[in-house]
Amino acid sequence: MINGIEHIENSFKQSKLFIGYLTAGDGGIERTLEASLALIKGGINMLEIGVPFSDPIADGPVIQRATARALEANTSLDDILWLARKIREKSEIPLILFSYLNPILAIMNTDFFKQASLAGIDGALLVDCPLEESELFREQCLVENIAPIYVISPSTSLSRIKAIDKSGKGFLYYACRKGTTGMRIGLPEDFVEKIQSIQSVVHLPIAAGFGISQKDAAKQVLEHTQGVVVGSLFVKALEDGTTPAELTQLALSINPLL
């Protein structure tokens, strides 16, 4: 199997992507493994693995609570590499490490990125790291053929988006709303207009997330982008005690590819 940057690129060439997000360690790392495999069974074809962090400023209450539970369970980056290896034994979908900057800064002088690549991680995204502060992160990713993935938002200027597009690999994550993550109804009124203007200046595929929790909205996103991210819906289901079988059904019910 091709790993890393090429794996992500090939996935976008083959189909549009239904991307799931889970907070690693919420309920224990083995429960995250069960949930990951359940989502894959429900049709997700890329998974973002959230690294728990004590100050998740981009996340709403649902993921904040999940992060707190994961930290209480002492979830570590080593646990997350174990999770990636276990998922990789069962599935070839691209795996994205989704983190804040601080946990990654703490291991920047170790062989973590090498170990992440060996575990099956294909890309890494730092949600709160600006382009200007990302060079070391980017270099270490590229050495291990891990895609450095950047976030853009409705307030990011087109000139800045062009610069981010040049530095990034794999895809651009478009946080389609101002504010934090969470379950919302519908899409922002200017979503299509924003996406069209972004696509006029970038080369990388675009995956949009932040607040997508209904099948109609997910389908609308995929009409205009190459990927859609669903996170809080799945995280809330786990908080509510959803079983793996029920989580698979939930994924199938929102799957915009079906």
CORJO-V264579 format. One record per backbone hydrogen bond with DSSP energy under -1.0 kcal/mol. CO is the residue of the C=O (numbers start at 1). NH is the residue of the N-H. E is the energy in kcal/mol with one decimal. If there is no record, write none. Layout:
CO:NH:E  CO:NH:E
This chain:
4:8:-1.8  5:9:-2.6  6:10:-2.9  7:11:-1.8  8:12:-2.0  9:13:-1.7  10:14:-1.7  11:15:-1.8  17:228:-2.3  18:45:-2.1  19:230:-2.8  20:48:-3.4  22:50:-3.4  23:26:-1.6  25:28:-2.2  28:32:-1.6  29:33:-1.8  30:34:-2.2  31:35:-2.6  32:36:-2.7  33:37:-2.4  34:38:-1.9  35:39:-2.4  36:40:-2.3  37:41:-2.1  38:42:-1.3  39:44:-1.9  40:43:-1.6  46:20:-2.3  47:96:-2.9  48:22:-2.0  49:98:-2.7  50:24:-2.4  55:57:-2.2  56:59:-1.8  58:181:-1.5  60:64:-2.3  61:65:-2.5  62:66:-1.8  63:67:-2.6  64:68:-2.2  65:69:-2.3  66:70:-2.4  67:71:-2.4  68:72:-2.2  69:73:-1.4  70:75:-2.1  71:74:-1.9  76:80:-1.7  77:81:-2.1  78:82:-2.1  79:83:-2.4  80:84:-2.4  81:85:-2.3  82:86:-2.3  83:87:-2.6  84:88:-2.7  85:89:-1.2  87:90:-1.5  87:91:-2.0  94:47:-2.3  95:122:-2.8  95:123:-1.5  96:49:-3.4  97:125:-3.1  98:51:-2.9  99:127:-2.4  101:105:-2.6  102:106:-1.9  104:107:-1.1  105:108:-1.2  107:110:-1.8  111:115:-2.4  112:116:-2.9  113:117:-2.3  114:118:-2.3  115:119:-1.8  116:121:-2.6  122:147:-2.6  123:97:-2.9  124:149:-2.9  125:99:-3.1  126:129:-1.2  130:133:-1.5  131:134:-1.5  134:138:-3.1  135:139:-2.8  136:140:-2.5  137:141:-2.2  138:142:-2.6  139:143:-2.1  140:144:-1.0  141:146:-2.8  142:145:-1.5  145:5:-1.3  147:124:-2.9  148:169:-2.1  150:173:-2.5  152:175:-2.7  153:156:-1.7  157:161:-2.5  158:162:-2.1  159:163:-1.5  160:164:-2.6  161:165:-2.7  162:166:-1.4  163:167:-1.3  164:168:-2.4  169:171:-1.9  172:207:-2.7  173:152:-2.8  174:176:-1.2  174:209:-2.2  188:191:-1.9  190:194:-2.7  191:195:-2.6  192:196:-2.6  193:197:-1.9  194:198:-2.3  195:199:-2.9  196:200:-1.0  198:201:-1.9  205:172:-2.8  206:226:-2.1  206:227:-1.2  207:174:-3.2  208:229:-2.7  209:176:-2.1  211:184:-1.2  214:218:-2.4  215:219:-2.7  216:220:-2.3  217:221:-2.4  218:222:-2.0  219:223:-1.1  221:224:-1.4  221:225:-1.5  226:17:-2.3  227:208:-2.5  228:19:-3.1  230:21:-1.6  231:235:-2.3  232:236:-2.9  233:237:-1.6  234:238:-1.9  235:239:-2.0  236:240:-1.9  237:242:-2.5  238:241:-1.6  243:247:-2.5  244:248:-2.3  245:249:-1.8  246:250:-2.3  247:251:-2.5  248:252:-2.4  249:253:-2.0  250:254:-1.2  251:255:-1.3  255:258:-1.1
